[in-house]
């Protein structure tokens, strides 16, 4: 069974606008698309790794704070 024309047109428009971003960007700047894709993939992993390291540093800071700063007992806990 064949897709209706409106669905096909919509799919081609979406593929061209969303998935062809690096292709159009590379062709306008004269950069090979394969180099752009590799750079995009590596930068995605690098930034995700950066935020993961920030998260680990924040968790370590809270852990150290909990070790050195003891909570005072509340009056109602007696």
Secondary structure, DSSP 8 states (H G I E B T S, - for coil): ----HHHHHHHHHHIIIIITHHHHHHHHHT--HHHHHHHHHHHHHHHHHHHHHHHHHHHHHHHHHHHHS-----GGG-
